[in-house]
Amino acid sequence: MKILAISGSLREGSSNHNILKYLSTLVPDTVDYQIYKYLANIPAFDPGLDNDTPPPSVRQLRETLAQSDAVIICTPEYAFGVPGQLKNMLDWLVSSSSLVDKPVMLITASSQGKYAHESLQLTLGALTAKLADETNLLIPFIRSKMDGEGNIVDEEVRKSLDKAFNTFINGIT
Ligand SMILES: Cc1cc2nc3c(=O)[nH]c(=O)nc-3n(C[C@H](O)[C@H](O)[C@H](O)COP(=O)(O)O)c2cc1C
């Protein structure tokens, strides 16, 4: 069982990346959990290049997803929307059907995050990914819920992450 975890933030010390690192501590031994490191390498989406030989980073992403049983997306909101590089990545996945029927846990951890969270549900719905209300989490005021080292210090947030992640794992194993 393989899970690919993708952070929508490229920022060093990102809260979203820290959430994905926290989830890695909950992963059972039977599950291989990888945090995707190459989001910054995905080129701007060009439908003219979206063919059998796409750019190498896109090919690699599609292959990694084909080998993954489930995906976690954890992202902030920028300017009331989905971070551009994450949306750009998802645009490359429309034609490849990489997320069709794939279980996706969606976490939006941001100052507010409501618009990105809703928008991503629409986009992932268009890609026919498998989303579930119990594993969709919106975490507002995220920065105040972490300490300087990126540890989650808010007990409620930790509990909701634990619960949603366990539900997700139980659904795919
Ligand atoms: C350019 C920019 C725009 C932002 N716009 C929003 C926004 O519209 N809504 C929101 O909830 N947070 C917004 N934020 C705040 C981010 O949610 C916050 O910085 C968050 O911690 C980023 O996630 P990260 O810690 O994983 O990098 C914005 C941040 C930046 C840098």
The ligand as an SDF file (V2000), in Angstrom:
LIG
                    3D

 31 33  0  0  0  0  0  0  0  0999 V2000
    0.6990   35.5630   -1.3010 C   0  0  0  0  0  0  0  0  0  0  0  0
   -0.1150   35.0440   -0.1530 C   0  0  0  0  0  0  0  0  0  0  0  0
   -1.4910   35.1150   -0.2040 C   0  0  0  0  0  0  0  0  0  0  0  0
   -2.2450   34.5840    0.8300 C   0  0  0  0  0  0  0  0  0  0  0  0
   -3.5990   34.5890    0.7230 N   0  0  0  0  0  0  0  0  0  0  0  0
   -4.3340   33.9330    1.6280 C   0  0  0  0  0  0  0  0  0  0  0  0
   -5.7300   33.7700    1.4430 C   0  0  0  0  0  0  0  0  0  0  0  0
   -6.3420   34.2480    0.5120 O   0  0  0  0  0  0  0  0  0  0  0  0
   -6.4010   33.0240    2.3670 N   0  0  0  0  0  0  0  0  0  0  0  0
   -5.7820   32.4320    3.4300 C   0  0  0  0  0  0  0  0  0  0  0  0
   -6.4340   31.7200    4.1730 O   0  0  0  0  0  0  0  0  0  0  0  0
   -4.4540   32.5960    3.6420 N   0  0  0  0  0  0  0  0  0  0  0  0
   -3.7300   33.3360    2.7720 C   0  0  0  0  0  0  0  0  0  0  0  0
   -2.3670   33.4610    2.9450 N   0  0  0  0  0  0  0  0  0  0  0  0
   -1.7630   33.0280    4.1990 C   0  0  0  0  0  0  0  0  0  0  0  0
   -1.3410   31.5790    4.1510 C   0  0  0  0  0  0  0  0  0  0  0  0
   -2.4650   30.7890    4.3950 O   0  0  0  0  0  0  0  0  0  0  0  0
   -0.3340   31.2820    5.2470 C   0  0  0  0  0  0  0  0  0  0  0  0
    0.8340   32.0240    4.9590 O   0  0  0  0  0  0  0  0  0  0  0  0
   -0.0240   29.8100    5.3650 C   0  0  0  0  0  0  0  0  0  0  0  0
    0.7120   29.5920    6.5160 O   0  0  0  0  0  0  0  0  0  0  0  0
    0.7480   29.3190    4.1790 C   0  0  0  0  0  0  0  0  0  0  0  0
    0.9360   27.9180    4.2710 O   0  0  0  0  0  0  0  0  0  0  0  0
    2.3760   27.3040    4.5890 P   0  0  0  0  0  0  0  0  0  0  0  0
    2.6860   27.6420    6.0330 O   0  0  0  0  0  0  0  0  0  0  0  0
    2.1930   25.8360    4.3860 O   0  0  0  0  0  0  0  0  0  0  0  0
    3.3690   27.9130    3.6400 O   0  0  0  0  0  0  0  0  0  0  0  0
   -1.6050   34.0230    1.9390 C   0  0  0  0  0  0  0  0  0  0  0  0
   -0.2100   33.9740    1.9950 C   0  0  0  0  0  0  0  0  0  0  0  0
    0.5400   34.4760    0.9650 C   0  0  0  0  0  0  0  0  0  0  0  0
    2.0320   34.3690    1.0170 C   0  0  0  0  0  0  0  0  0  0  0  0
  1  2  1  0
  2  3  1  0
  2 30  2  0
  3  4  2  0
  4  5  1  0
  4 28  1  0
  5  6  2  0
  6  7  1  0
  6 13  1  0
  7  8  2  0
  7  9  1  0
  9 10  1  0
 10 11  2  0
 10 12  1  0
 12 13  2  0
 13 14  1  0
 14 15  1  0
 14 28  1  0
 15 16  1  0
 16 17  1  0
 16 18  1  0
 18 19  1  0
 18 20  1  0
 20 21  1  0
 20 22  1  0
 22 23  1  0
 23 24  1  0
 24 25  2  0
 24 26  1  0
 24 27  1  0
 28 29  2  0
 29 30  1  0
 30 31  1  0
M  END
$$$$
